[in-house]
Amino acid sequence: MPLIKIQSSVSQPESTAVESLLTSLSANLAKHLGKPESYVMTAFEAGVPMTFAGTFDPVCYVEIKSVGNMSPDQTKSMSQDFCSQISDKLNLPSDRIYIEFADAKGYMWGWNGRTFG
């Protein structure tokens, strides 16, 4: 049910770097949310044409979704953690990373032919 999806204007990094980033984000998202990693999904899309602050300098947009409610303390902690990891792995400034956090009701999230609500 938790998802972390990254879209970035950076060129496609080496597959080992992407795999390392996604593996780390998966484990950390499960830890931050207190949910089993067996339900966590990660996705990465590179080379997306994007602007931020009127420039085409490297930029990144991240979506974090989960069933249930994320607290302000959780989102603050995740923002610090994930901005740092993504900035390091993709070699872009953390002030060019936006993160959107979204809570989903269980009945709005499907898996395995049913929903979580």
Backbone as JSON Lines, residues from 0, in Angstrom:
{"i":0,"aa":"M","n":[0.8,-1.19,0.0],"ca":[0.0,0.0,0.0],"c":[0.84,1.26,0.0]}
{"i":1,"aa":"P","n":[1.97,1.34,0.73],"ca":[2.78,2.55,0.57],"c":[3.48,2.56,-0.8]}
{"i":2,"aa":"L","n":[3.58,3.75,-1.36],"ca":[4.23,3.94,-2.66],"c":[5.13,5.15,-2.58]}
{"i":3,"aa":"I","n":[6.32,5.02,-3.14],"ca":[7.18,6.18,-3.35],"c":[7.57,6.17,-4.82]}
{"i":4,"aa":"K","n":[7.19,7.23,-5.52],"ca":[7.4,7.35,-6.97],"c":[8.23,8.59,-7.23]}
{"i":5,"aa":"I","n":[9.32,8.42,-7.97],"ca":[10.24,9.51,-8.26],"c":[10.23,9.8,-9.75]}
{"i":6,"aa":"Q","n":[10.06,11.05,-10.1],"ca":[10.23,11.52,-11.47],"c":[11.32,12.57,-11.43]}
{"i":7,"aa":"S","n":[12.28,12.46,-12.35],"ca":[13.38,13.41,-12.35],"c":[13.81,13.76,-13.76]}
{"i":8,"aa":"S","n":[14.36,14.96,-13.89],"ca":[14.87,15.4,-15.18],"c":[16.29,14.89,-15.42]}
{"i":9,"aa":"V","n":[16.92,14.3,-14.41],"ca":[18.28,13.79,-14.61],"c":[18.26,12.66,-15.63]}
{"i":10,"aa":"S","n":[19.37,12.55,-16.36],"ca":[19.51,11.45,-17.31],"c":[19.5,10.13,-16.54]}
{"i":11,"aa":"Q","n":[19.23,9.05,-17.24],"ca":[19.14,7.74,-16.59],"c":[20.45,7.38,-15.89]}
{"i":12,"aa":"P","n":[20.44,7.31,-14.55],"ca":[21.64,6.85,-13.83],"c":[21.88,5.37,-14.1]}
{"i":13,"aa":"E","n":[23.03,4.9,-13.72],"ca":[23.33,3.47,-13.87],"c":[22.3,2.66,-13.1]}
{"i":14,"aa":"S","n":[21.97,1.5,-13.64],"ca":[20.92,0.67,-13.04],"c":[21.25,0.28,-11.6]}
{"i":15,"aa":"T","n":[22.52,0.07,-11.29],"ca":[22.88,-0.29,-9.91],"c":[22.59,0.86,-8.95]}
{"i":16,"aa":"A","n":[22.79,2.11,-9.39],"ca":[22.49,3.26,-8.54],"c":[21.0,3.38,-8.31]}
{"i":17,"aa":"V","n":[20.2,3.17,-9.35],"ca":[18.75,3.23,-9.23],"c":[18.25,2.12,-8.31]}
{"i":18,"aa":"E","n":[18.75,0.91,-8.52],"ca":[18.34,-0.22,-7.67],"c":[18.69,0.03,-6.21]}
{"i":19,"aa":"S","n":[19.88,0.56,-5.98],"ca":[20.31,0.86,-4.61],"c":[19.4,1.91,-3.97]}
{"i":20,"aa":"L","n":[19.08,2.96,-4.73],"ca":[18.19,4.0,-4.22],"c":[16.81,3.44,-3.91]}
{"i":21,"aa":"L","n":[16.23,2.69,-4.84],"ca":[14.88,2.16,-4.63],"c":[14.82,1.17,-3.47]}
{"i":22,"aa":"T","n":[15.84,0.36,-3.33],"ca":[15.89,-0.6,-2.21],"c":[15.95,0.13,-0.87]}
{"i":23,"aa":"S","n":[16.78,1.16,-0.81],"ca":[16.9,1.94,0.41],"c":[15.6,2.69,0.73]}
{"i":24,"aa":"L","n":[15.01,3.32,-0.29],"ca":[13.75,4.04,-0.08],"c":[12.64,3.11,0.38]}
{"i":25,"aa":"S","n":[12.59,1.91,-0.18],"ca":[11.57,0.93,0.2],"c":[11.67,0.58,1.68]}
{"i":26,"aa":"A","n":[12.87,0.24,2.11],"ca":[13.07,-0.13,3.52],"c":[12.76,1.04,4.45]}
{"i":27,"aa":"N","n":[13.22,2.23,4.06],"ca":[13.0,3.39,4.92],"c":[11.54,3.83,4.96]}
{"i":28,"aa":"L","n":[10.84,3.72,3.83],"ca":[9.42,4.08,3.83],"c":[8.64,3.15,4.76]}
{"i":29,"aa":"A","n":[8.93,1.86,4.69],"ca":[8.27,0.9,5.58],"c":[8.54,1.25,7.04]}
{"i":30,"aa":"K","n":[9.79,1.61,7.33],"ca":[10.16,1.95,8.71],"c":[9.45,3.23,9.17]}
{"i":31,"aa":"H","n":[9.46,4.25,8.34],"ca":[8.81,5.51,8.71],"c":[7.31,5.33,8.98]}
{"i":32,"aa":"L","n":[6.67,4.49,8.17],"ca":[5.22,4.32,8.29],"c":[4.82,3.18,9.21]}
{"i":33,"aa":"G","n":[5.77,2.36,9.65],"ca":[5.46,1.23,10.51],"c":[4.63,0.17,9.8]}
{"i":34,"aa":"K","n":[4.9,0.0,8.5],"ca":[4.16,-0.98,7.69],"c":[5.13,-2.0,7.12]}
{"i":35,"aa":"P","n":[4.63,-3.21,6.81],"ca":[5.53,-4.23,6.26],"c":[6.08,-3.82,4.89]}
{"i":36,"aa":"E","n":[7.37,-4.05,4.7],"ca":[7.97,-3.72,3.42],"c":[7.4,-4.57,2.29]}
{"i":37,"aa":"S","n":[6.8,-5.69,2.63],"ca":[6.22,-6.56,1.6],"c":[5.08,-5.88,0.84]}
{"i":38,"aa":"Y","n":[4.57,-4.76,1.35],"ca":[3.52,-4.01,0.67],"c":[4.03,-2.73,-0.01]}
{"i":39,"aa":"V","n":[5.29,-2.4,0.18],"ca":[5.84,-1.14,-0.34],"c":[6.19,-1.29,-1.82]}
{"i":40,"aa":"M","n":[5.83,-0.28,-2.62],"ca":[6.2,-0.23,-4.03],"c":[7.03,1.03,-4.26]}
{"i":41,"aa":"T","n":[8.06,0.9,-5.08],"ca":[8.89,2.05,-5.45],"c":[8.92,2.14,-6.98]}
{"i":42,"aa":"A","n":[9.08,3.35,-7.49],"ca":[9.18,3.55,-8.94],"c":[10.11,4.73,-9.21]}
{"i":43,"aa":"F","n":[10.81,4.65,-10.34],"ca":[11.73,5.71,-10.72],"c":[11.63,5.96,-12.21]}
{"i":44,"aa":"E","n":[11.49,7.23,-12.57],"ca":[11.42,7.62,-13.98],"c":[12.43,8.75,-14.19]}
{"i":45,"aa":"A","n":[13.41,8.5,-15.04],"ca":[14.45,9.51,-15.33],"c":[14.18,10.17,-16.67]}
{"i":46,"aa":"G","n":[14.86,11.28,-16.89],"ca":[14.79,11.96,-18.18],"c":[13.46,12.61,-18.48]}
{"i":47,"aa":"V","n":[12.71,12.97,-17.45],"ca":[11.41,13.61,-17.65],"c":[11.65,15.11,-17.88]}
{"i":48,"aa":"P","n":[11.16,15.67,-18.98],"ca":[11.31,17.11,-19.17],"c":[10.57,17.87,-18.06]}
{"i":49,"aa":"M","n":[11.31,18.66,-17.29],"ca":[10.73,19.36,-16.15],"c":[11.41,20.71,-15.97]}
{"i":50,"aa":"T","n":[10.66,21.66,-15.44],"ca":[11.24,22.93,-15.01],"c":[10.92,23.15,-13.54]}
{"i":51,"aa":"F","n":[11.73,23.96,-12.9],"ca":[11.49,24.4,-11.54],"c":[12.16,25.75,-11.4]}
{"i":52,"aa":"A","n":[11.45,26.71,-10.84],"ca":[11.95,28.08,-10.68],"c":[12.37,28.67,-12.03]}
{"i":53,"aa":"G","n":[11.67,28.24,-13.08],"ca":[11.9,28.8,-14.4],"c":[13.12,28.29,-15.13]}
{"i":54,"aa":"T","n":[13.76,27.23,-14.59],"ca":[14.95,26.69,-15.25],"c":[14.8,25.2,-15.51]}
{"i":55,"aa":"F","n":[15.66,24.7,-16.38],"ca":[15.71,23.28,-16.68],"c":[16.84,22.59,-15.91]}
{"i":56,"aa":"D","n":[17.39,23.24,-14.88],"ca":[18.4,22.6,-14.05],"c":[17.81,21.32,-13.46]}
{"i":57,"aa":"P","n":[18.65,20.33,-13.13],"ca":[18.13,19.07,-12.6],"c":[17.13,19.27,-11.47]}
{"i":58,"aa":"V","n":[16.04,18.52,-11.54],"ca":[14.94,18.65,-10.59],"c":[14.31,17.28,-10.36]}
{"i":59,"aa":"C","n":[13.56,17.17,-9.28],"ca":[12.95,15.89,-8.93],"c":[11.6,16.12,-8.25]}
{"i":60,"aa":"Y","n":[10.61,15.32,-8.62],"ca":[9.3,15.33,-7.99],"c":[9.05,13.94,-7.42]}
{"i":61,"aa":"V","n":[8.63,13.89,-6.17],"ca":[8.44,12.62,-5.47],"c":[7.01,12.57,-4.93]}
{"i":62,"aa":"E","n":[6.34,11.44,-5.14],"ca":[5.03,11.19,-4.55],"c":[5.17,10.09,-3.51]}
{"i":63,"aa":"I","n":[4.62,10.33,-2.34],"ca":[4.57,9.31,-1.29],"c":[3.11,9.15,-0.91]}
{"i":64,"aa":"K","n":[2.6,7.94,-1.11],"ca":[1.19,7.65,-0.82],"c":[1.11,6.46,0.12]}
{"i":65,"aa":"S","n":[0.1,6.5,0.98],"ca":[-0.09,5.39,1.91],"c":[-1.54,5.36,2.38]}
{"i":66,"aa":"V","n":[-2.01,4.17,2.69],"ca":[-3.33,4.01,3.28],"c":[-3.21,4.4,4.76]}
{"i":67,"aa":"G","n":[-4.08,5.26,5.21],"ca":[-4.05,5.72,6.59],"c":[-3.62,7.16,6.66]}
{"i":68,"aa":"N","n":[-3.29,7.6,7.84],"ca":[-2.92,8.99,8.06],"c":[-1.45,9.12,8.4]}
{"i":69,"aa":"M","n":[-0.77,10.01,7.68],"ca":[0.61,10.33,8.01],"c":[0.58,11.58,8.88]}
{"i":70,"aa":"S","n":[1.32,11.54,9.96],"ca":[1.35,12.68,10.89],"c":[2.35,13.73,10.4]}
{"i":71,"aa":"P","n":[2.21,14.96,10.89],"ca":[3.18,15.99,10.53],"c":[4.62,15.6,10.9]}
{"i":72,"aa":"D","n":[4.8,14.93,12.03],"ca":[6.15,14.48,12.41],"c":[6.69,13.46,11.42]}
{"i":73,"aa":"Q","n":[5.83,12.54,10.96],"ca":[6.26,11.54,9.98],"c":[6.66,12.2,8.66]}
{"i":74,"aa":"T","n":[5.84,13.11,8.16],"ca":[6.14,13.72,6.87],"c":[7.41,14.58,6.96]}
{"i":75,"aa":"K","n":[7.6,15.27,8.07],"ca":[8.82,16.06,8.24],"c":[10.04,15.16,8.24]}
{"i":76,"aa":"S","n":[9.98,14.06,8.98],"ca":[11.09,13.12,9.04],"c":[11.36,12.48,7.68]}
{"i":77,"aa":"M","n":[10.29,12.09,6.98],"ca":[10.46,11.49,5.66],"c":[11.03,12.5,4.67]}
{"i":78,"aa":"S","n":[10.59,13.75,4.73],"ca":[11.1,14.77,3.83],"c":[12.61,14.93,4.01]}
{"i":79,"aa":"Q","n":[13.06,15.01,5.24],"ca":[14.5,15.13,5.51],"c":[15.26,13.91,5.01]}
{"i":80,"aa":"D","n":[14.77,12.73,5.34],"ca":[15.43,11.47,4.98],"c":[15.48,11.29,3.46]}
{"i":81,"aa":"F","n":[14.33,11.41,2.8],"ca":[14.28,11.1,1.38],"c":[14.94,12.18,0.52]}
{"i":82,"aa":"C","n":[14.84,13.46,0.92],"ca":[15.55,14.51,0.18],"c":[17.05,14.26,0.23]}
{"i":83,"aa":"S","n":[17.54,13.88,1.39],"ca":[18.97,13.61,1.54],"c":[19.41,12.44,0.66]}
{"i":84,"aa":"Q","n":[18.65,11.34,0.72],"ca":[19.02,10.16,-0.07],"c":[18.97,10.44,-1.57]}
{"i":85,"aa":"I","n":[17.9,11.07,-2.01],"ca":[17.72,11.33,-3.44],"c":[18.75,12.33,-3.93]}
{"i":86,"aa":"S","n":[19.01,13.36,-3.14],"ca":[20.02,14.35,-3.5],"c":[21.39,13.7,-3.68]}
{"i":87,"aa":"D","n":[21.75,12.84,-2.74],"ca":[23.05,12.14,-2.81],"c":[23.14,11.23,-4.02]}
{"i":88,"aa":"K","n":[22.13,10.4,-4.23],"ca":[22.17,9.39,-5.29],"c":[22.05,10.0,-6.68]}
{"i":89,"aa":"L","n":[21.26,11.07,-6.83],"ca":[21.05,11.66,-8.15],"c":[21.91,12.9,-8.39]}
{"i":90,"aa":"N","n":[22.68,13.27,-7.36],"ca":[23.59,14.41,-7.47],"c":[22.86,15.69,-7.89]}
{"i":91,"aa":"L","n":[21.8,16.0,-7.13],"ca":[21.09,17.25,-7.37],"c":[20.77,17.9,-6.02]}
{"i":92,"aa":"P","n":[20.68,19.23,-6.0],"ca":[20.45,19.92,-4.74],"c":[19.09,19.56,-4.13]}
{"i":93,"aa":"S","n":[19.06,19.43,-2.82],"ca":[17.8,19.07,-2.16],"c":[16.75,20.18,-2.28]}
{"i":94,"aa":"D","n":[17.18,21.42,-2.56],"ca":[16.19,22.48,-2.73],"c":[15.55,22.47,-4.12]}
{"i":95,"aa":"R","n":[15.86,21.42,-4.9],"ca":[15.21,21.22,-6.2],"c":[14.42,19.91,-6.19]}
{"i":96,"aa":"I","n":[14.0,19.52,-5.01],"ca":[13.19,18.31,-4.83],"c":[11.88,18.7,-4.14]}
{"i":97,"aa":"Y","n":[10.78,18.38,-4.78],"ca":[9.46,18.53,-4.17],"c":[8.94,17.14,-3.8]}
{"i":98,"aa":"I","n":[8.32,17.04,-2.64],"ca":[7.69,15.79,-2.22],"c":[6.23,16.06,-1.91]}
{"i":99,"aa":"E","n":[5.36,15.25,-2.5],"ca":[3.93,15.32,-2.2],"c":[3.56,14.1,-1.36]}
{"i":100,"aa":"F","n":[2.98,14.33,-0.21],"ca":[2.5,13.25,0.66],"c":[0.99,13.16,0.5]}
{"i":101,"aa":"A","n":[0.48,11.95,0.33],"ca":[-0.96,11.77,0.17],"c":[-1.43,10.56,0.95]}
{"i":102,"aa":"D","n":[-2.44,10.79,1.79],"ca":[-3.1,9.7,2.51],"c":[-4.23,9.17,1.64]}
{"i":103,"aa":"A","n":[-4.43,7.88,1.66],"ca":[-5.53,7.28,0.91],"c":[-6.42,6.5,1.87]}
{"i":104,"aa":"K","n":[-7.7,6.57,1.64],"ca":[-8.64,5.73,2.39],"c":[-8.49,4.31,1.87]}
{"i":105,"aa":"G","n":[-8.66,3.34,2.73],"ca":[-8.47,1.94,2.36],"c":[-9.29,1.51,1.17]}
{"i":106,"aa":"Y","n":[-10.5,2.0,1.05],"ca":[-11.35,1.59,-0.07],"c":[-10.94,2.22,-1.39]}
{"i":107,"aa":"M","n":[-9.99,3.17,-1.34],"ca":[-9.5,3.84,-2.55],"c":[-8.18,3.23,-3.04]}
{"i":108,"aa":"W","n":[-7.75,2.13,-2.44],"ca":[-6.47,1.52,-2.78],"c":[-6.71,0.03,-3.0]}
{"i":109,"aa":"G","n":[-6.51,-0.44,-4.22],"ca":[-6.77,-1.83,-4.55],"c":[-5.51,-2.66,-4.64]}
{"i":110,"aa":"W","n":[-5.67,-3.93,-4.38],"ca":[-4.57,-4.9,-4.47],"c":[-5.16,-6.31,-4.51]}
{"i":111,"aa":"N","n":[-4.65,-7.12,-5.39],"ca":[-4.99,-8.53,-5.42],"c":[-6.5,-8.76,-5.57]}
{"i":112,"aa":"G","n":[-7.16,-7.92,-6.38],"ca":[-8.57,-8.08,-6.65],"c":[-9.51,-7.57,-5.58]}
{"i":113,"aa":"R","n":[-8.98,-6.88,-4.59],"ca":[-9.83,-6.31,-3.54],"c":[-9.25,-4.97,-3.11]}
{"i":114,"aa":"T","n":[-9.8,-4.37,-2.07],"ca":[-9.28,-3.11,-1.55],"c":[-8.87,-3.29,-0.1]}
{"i":115,"aa":"F","n":[-8.22,-2.26,0.44],"ca":[-7.79,-2.3,1.83],"c":[-8.84,-1.75,2.79]}
{"i":116,"aa":"G","n":[-10.04,-1.43,2.27],"ca":[-11.06,-0.88,3.15],"c":[-12.37,-1.56,3.03]}
